[in-house]
C-alpha cells in the first residue's frame, strides 16, 4: 500500500511538471488517501500485535 502511495506521488509530480494539473491533483489526492490509510493500518497492527 505504501508502494502504491509512492507510485501515485511520482505520477503526480511528473504530471505537475508536464502541466497536466487535473491528473496531478487527482494523483496527489489518491496518494494522500493511501498514505493515511497505510498509517492507520500500521498503527492498528502495531498496537494490536500478536505475541508468539
Biopython code that builds the backbone (N, CA, C, O; Angstrom):
import numpy as np
from Bio.PDB.StructureBuilder import StructureBuilder

atoms = [
    (1, "UNK", "N", (0.832, -1.187, 0.000)),
    (1, "UNK", "CA", (0.000, 0.000, 0.000)),
    (1, "UNK", "C", (0.879, 1.255, 0.000)),
    (1, "UNK", "O", (0.576, 2.245, -0.666)),
    (2, "UNK", "N", (1.956, 1.190, 0.750)),
    (2, "UNK", "CA", (2.870, 2.327, 0.748)),
    (2, "UNK", "C", (3.528, 2.489, -0.614)),
    (2, "UNK", "O", (3.798, 3.607, -1.053)),
    (3, "UNK", "N", (3.782, 1.379, -1.271)),
    (3, "UNK", "CA", (4.349, 1.434, -2.617)),
    (3, "UNK", "C", (3.412, 2.101, -3.611)),
    (3, "UNK", "O", (3.850, 2.853, -4.481)),
    (4, "UNK", "N", (2.124, 1.823, -3.477)),
    (4, "UNK", "CA", (1.145, 2.462, -4.354)),
    (4, "UNK", "C", (1.065, 3.961, -4.078)),
    (4, "UNK", "O", (0.913, 4.757, -5.004)),
    (5, "UNK", "N", (1.167, 4.345, -2.815)),
    (5, "UNK", "CA", (1.141, 5.769, -2.480)),
    (5, "UNK", "C", (2.335, 6.492, -3.097)),
    (5, "UNK", "O", (2.199, 7.599, -3.618)),
    (6, "UNK", "N", (3.490, 5.865, -3.034)),
    (6, "UNK", "CA", (4.688, 6.467, -3.632)),
    (6, "UNK", "C", (4.548, 6.536, -5.152)),
    (6, "UNK", "O", (4.959, 7.515, -5.774)),
    (7, "UNK", "N", (3.968, 5.498, -5.742)),
    (7, "UNK", "CA", (3.758, 5.494, -7.192)),
    (7, "UNK", "C", (2.853, 6.645, -7.622)),
    (7, "UNK", "O", (3.161, 7.350, -8.583)),
    (8, "UNK", "N", (1.739, 6.839, -6.916)),
    (8, "UNK", "CA", (0.838, 7.934, -7.261)),
    (8, "UNK", "C", (1.483, 9.293, -7.000)),
    (8, "UNK", "O", (1.204, 10.259, -7.711)),
    (9, "UNK", "N", (2.348, 9.374, -5.982)),
    (9, "UNK", "CA", (3.067, 10.622, -5.733)),
    (9, "UNK", "C", (4.009, 10.947, -6.886)),
    (9, "UNK", "O", (4.104, 12.102, -7.301)),
    (10, "UNK", "N", (4.698, 9.948, -7.401)),
    (10, "UNK", "CA", (5.604, 10.162, -8.533)),
    (10, "UNK", "C", (4.810, 10.559, -9.780)),
    (10, "UNK", "O", (5.224, 11.439, -10.536)),
    (11, "UNK", "N", (3.666, 9.902, -9.985)),
    (11, "UNK", "CA", (2.814, 10.270, -11.123)),
    (11, "UNK", "C", (2.355, 11.717, -10.997)),
    (11, "UNK", "O", (2.333, 12.456, -11.981)),
    (12, "UNK", "N", (1.990, 12.120, -9.780)),
    (12, "UNK", "CA", (1.536, 13.493, -9.564)),
    (12, "UNK", "C", (2.650, 14.499, -9.825)),
    (12, "UNK", "O", (2.406, 15.557, -10.405)),
    (13, "UNK", "N", (3.851, 14.184, -9.408)),
    (13, "UNK", "CA", (4.980, 15.096, -9.623)),
    (13, "UNK", "C", (5.290, 15.228, -11.111)),
    (13, "UNK", "O", (5.513, 16.332, -11.608)),
    (14, "UNK", "N", (5.304, 14.107, -11.813)),
    (14, "UNK", "CA", (5.592, 14.142, -13.253)),
    (14, "UNK", "C", (4.488, 14.879, -14.004)),
    (14, "UNK", "O", (4.767, 15.701, -14.877)),
    (15, "UNK", "N", (3.225, 14.581, -13.662)),
    (15, "UNK", "CA", (2.109, 15.245, -14.342)),
    (15, "UNK", "C", (2.095, 16.739, -14.045)),
    (15, "UNK", "O", (1.753, 17.539, -14.916)),
    (16, "UNK", "N", (2.461, 17.120, -12.836)),
    (16, "UNK", "CA", (2.532, 18.543, -12.496)),
    (16, "UNK", "C", (3.640, 19.251, -13.244)),
    (16, "UNK", "O", (3.484, 20.402, -13.651)),
    (17, "UNK", "N", (4.765, 18.564, -13.427)),
    (17, "UNK", "CA", (5.887, 19.177, -14.139)),
    (17, "UNK", "C", (5.567, 19.348, -15.618)),
    (17, "UNK", "O", (6.007, 20.313, -16.245)),
    (18, "UNK", "N", (4.802, 18.412, -16.178)),
    (18, "UNK", "CA", (4.463, 18.475, -17.594)),
    (18, "UNK", "C", (3.337, 19.471, -17.851)),
    (18, "UNK", "O", (3.240, 20.042, -18.937)),
    (19, "UNK", "N", (2.484, 19.675, -16.844)),
    (19, "UNK", "CA", (1.423, 20.659, -16.993)),
    (19, "UNK", "C", (0.020, 20.102, -16.934)),
    (19, "UNK", "O", (-0.945, 20.829, -17.169)),
    (20, "UNK", "N", (-0.109, 18.839, -16.629)),
    (20, "UNK", "CA", (-1.435, 18.235, -16.505)),
    (20, "UNK", "C", (-1.909, 18.398, -15.062)),
    (20, "UNK", "O", (-1.746, 17.499, -14.237)),
    (21, "UNK", "N", (-2.497, 19.553, -14.773)),
    (21, "UNK", "CA", (-2.841, 19.855, -13.386)),
    (21, "UNK", "C", (-3.992, 19.004, -12.871)),
    (21, "UNK", "O", (-4.029, 18.683, -11.683)),
    (22, "UNK", "N", (-4.927, 18.633, -13.729)),
    (22, "UNK", "CA", (-6.040, 17.799, -13.288)),
    (22, "UNK", "C", (-5.590, 16.418, -12.861)),
    (22, "UNK", "O", (-6.014, 15.910, -11.823)),
    (23, "UNK", "N", (-4.730, 15.812, -13.663)),
    (23, "UNK", "CA", (-4.205, 14.487, -13.336)),
    (23, "UNK", "C", (-3.298, 14.574, -12.116)),
    (23, "UNK", "O", (-3.306, 13.677, -11.273)),
    (24, "UNK", "N", (-2.526, 15.632, -12.016)),
    (24, "UNK", "CA", (-1.636, 15.795, -10.868)),
    (24, "UNK", "C", (-2.427, 15.945, -9.579)),
    (24, "UNK", "O", (-2.053, 15.381, -8.551)),
    (25, "UNK", "N", (-3.509, 16.694, -9.625)),
    (25, "UNK", "CA", (-4.335, 16.860, -8.439)),
    (25, "UNK", "C", (-5.000, 15.572, -8.011)),
    (25, "UNK", "O", (-5.051, 15.254, -6.823)),
    (26, "UNK", "N", (-5.510, 14.831, -8.979)),
    (26, "UNK", "CA", (-6.159, 13.557, -8.661)),
    (26, "UNK", "C", (-5.156, 12.548, -8.117)),
    (26, "UNK", "O", (-5.453, 11.844, -7.152)),
    (27, "UNK", "N", (-3.983, 12.469, -8.714)),
    (27, "UNK", "CA", (-2.971, 11.513, -8.267)),
    (27, "UNK", "C", (-2.450, 11.872, -6.880)),
    (27, "UNK", "O", (-2.190, 10.984, -6.068)),
    (28, "UNK", "N", (-2.294, 13.163, -6.600)),
    (28, "UNK", "CA", (-1.815, 13.542, -5.274)),
    (28, "UNK", "C", (-2.871, 13.277, -4.211)),
    (28, "UNK", "O", (-2.533, 12.924, -3.081)),
    (29, "UNK", "N", (-4.140, 13.440, -4.554)),
    (29, "UNK", "CA", (-5.208, 13.122, -3.607)),
    (29, "UNK", "C", (-5.241, 11.624, -3.313)),
    (29, "UNK", "O", (-5.391, 11.220, -2.159)),
    (30, "UNK", "N", (-5.104, 10.807, -4.341)),
    (30, "UNK", "CA", (-5.068, 9.360, -4.142)),
    (30, "UNK", "C", (-3.858, 8.972, -3.297)),
    (30, "UNK", "O", (-3.967, 8.114, -2.422)),
    (31, "UNK", "N", (-2.712, 9.592, -3.549)),
    (31, "UNK", "CA", (-1.507, 9.293, -2.775)),
    (31, "UNK", "C", (-1.703, 9.656, -1.308)),
    (31, "UNK", "O", (-1.276, 8.909, -0.428)),
    (32, "UNK", "N", (-2.340, 10.784, -1.033)),
    (32, "UNK", "CA", (-2.585, 11.185, 0.351)),
    (32, "UNK", "C", (-3.520, 10.216, 1.047)),
    (32, "UNK", "O", (-3.285, 9.848, 2.198)),
    (33, "UNK", "N", (-4.574, 9.797, 0.369)),
    (33, "UNK", "CA", (-5.531, 8.858, 0.965)),
    (33, "UNK", "C", (-4.855, 7.521, 1.256)),
    (33, "UNK", "O", (-5.047, 6.952, 2.331)),
    (34, "UNK", "N", (-4.073, 7.019, 0.317)),
    (34, "UNK", "CA", (-3.392, 5.745, 0.528)),
    (34, "UNK", "C", (-2.381, 5.832, 1.655)),
    (34, "UNK", "O", (-2.230, 4.878, 2.419)),
    (35, "UNK", "N", (-1.682, 6.960, 1.776)),
    (35, "UNK", "CA", (-0.693, 7.106, 2.836)),
    (35, "UNK", "C", (-1.361, 7.165, 4.202)),
    (35, "UNK", "O", (-0.872, 6.554, 5.153)),
    (36, "UNK", "N", (-2.462, 7.886, 4.316)),
    (36, "UNK", "CA", (-3.185, 7.959, 5.590)),
    (36, "UNK", "C", (-3.746, 6.587, 5.948)),
    (36, "UNK", "O", (-3.691, 6.181, 7.109)),
    (37, "UNK", "N", (-4.279, 5.876, 4.971)),
    (37, "UNK", "CA", (-4.788, 4.531, 5.210)),
    (37, "UNK", "C", (-3.670, 3.598, 5.651)),
    (37, "UNK", "O", (-3.870, 2.764, 6.534)),
    (38, "UNK", "N", (-2.496, 3.731, 5.044)),
    (38, "UNK", "CA", (-1.346, 2.936, 5.448)),
    (38, "UNK", "C", (-0.968, 3.238, 6.895)),
    (38, "UNK", "O", (-0.712, 2.317, 7.671)),
    (39, "UNK", "N", (-0.931, 4.520, 7.266)),
    (39, "UNK", "CA", (-0.570, 4.874, 8.641)),
    (39, "UNK", "C", (-1.573, 4.327, 9.646)),
    (39, "UNK", "O", (-1.180, 3.822, 10.697)),
    (40, "UNK", "N", (-2.854, 4.419, 9.342)),
    (40, "UNK", "CA", (-3.881, 3.918, 10.250)),
    (40, "UNK", "C", (-3.741, 2.405, 10.423)),
    (40, "UNK", "O", (-3.768, 1.900, 11.545)),
    (41, "UNK", "N", (-3.592, 1.687, 9.314)),
    (41, "UNK", "CA", (-3.457, 0.240, 9.405)),
    (41, "UNK", "C", (-2.164, -0.163, 10.102)),
    (41, "UNK", "O", (-2.141, -1.156, 10.830)),
    (42, "UNK", "N", (-1.105, 0.581, 9.895)),
    (42, "UNK", "CA", (0.154, 0.292, 10.568)),
    (42, "UNK", "C", (0.020, 0.472, 12.074)),
    (42, "UNK", "O", (0.475, -0.372, 12.847)),
    (43, "UNK", "N", (-0.605, 1.573, 12.492)),
    (43, "UNK", "CA", (-0.768, 1.817, 13.925)),
    (43, "UNK", "C", (-1.684, 0.787, 14.573)),
    (43, "UNK", "O", (-1.424, 0.344, 15.692)),
    (44, "UNK", "N", (-2.742, 0.405, 13.886)),
    (44, "UNK", "CA", (-3.636, -0.623, 14.429)),
    (44, "UNK", "C", (-2.896, -1.944, 14.587)),
    (44, "UNK", "O", (-3.025, -2.608, 15.615)),
    (45, "UNK", "N", (-2.136, -2.323, 13.592)),
    (45, "UNK", "CA", (-1.402, -3.582, 13.673)),
    (45, "UNK", "C", (-0.270, -3.503, 14.700)),
    (45, "UNK", "O", (0.093, -4.517, 15.295)),
    (46, "UNK", "N", (0.283, -2.326, 14.909)),
    (46, "UNK", "CA", (1.357, -2.163, 15.894)),
    (46, "UNK", "C", (0.825, -2.318, 17.318)),
    (46, "UNK", "O", (1.441, -2.984, 18.150)),
    (47, "UNK", "N", (-0.324, -1.697, 17.590)),
    (47, "UNK", "CA", (-0.858, -1.730, 18.948)),
    (47, "UNK", "C", (-1.622, -3.020, 19.254)),
    (47, "UNK", "O", (-1.781, -3.378, 20.421)),
    (48, "UNK", "N", (-2.081, -3.700, 18.250)),
    (48, "UNK", "CA", (-2.766, -4.976, 18.479)),
    (48, "UNK", "C", (-1.917, -6.134, 17.976)),
    (48, "UNK", "O", (-2.442, -7.144, 17.504)),
    (49, "UNK", "N", (-0.620, -5.981, 18.079)),
    (49, "UNK", "CA", (0.289, -7.010, 17.577)),
    (49, "UNK", "C", (0.119, -8.313, 18.312)),
    (49, "UNK", "O", (-0.218, -8.342, 19.496)),
    (50, "UNK", "N", (0.353, -9.376, 17.606)),
    (50, "UNK", "CA", (0.224, -10.701, 18.192)),
    (50, "UNK", "C", (1.547, -11.138, 18.781)),
    (50, "UNK", "O", (2.596, -10.989, 18.154)),
    (51, "UNK", "N", (1.495, -11.671, 19.976)),
    (51, "UNK", "CA", (2.709, -12.189, 20.590)),
    (51, "UNK", "C", (2.788, -13.688, 20.325)),
    (51, "UNK", "O", (1.774, -14.386, 20.333)),
    (52, "UNK", "N", (3.981, -14.164, 20.094)),
    (52, "UNK", "CA", (4.157, -15.575, 19.778)),
    (52, "UNK", "C", (4.424, -16.370, 21.015)),
    (52, "UNK", "O", (4.599, -17.586, 20.942)),
]
sb = StructureBuilder()
sb.init_structure("model")
sb.init_model(0)
sb.init_chain("A")
sb.init_seg("    ")
for serial, (resi, resn, name, xyz) in enumerate(atoms, 1):
    if name == "N":
        sb.init_residue(resn, " ", resi, " ")
    sb.init_atom(name, np.array(xyz, "f"), 0.0, 1.0, " ", f" {name:<3s}", serial, name[0])
structure = sb.get_structure()
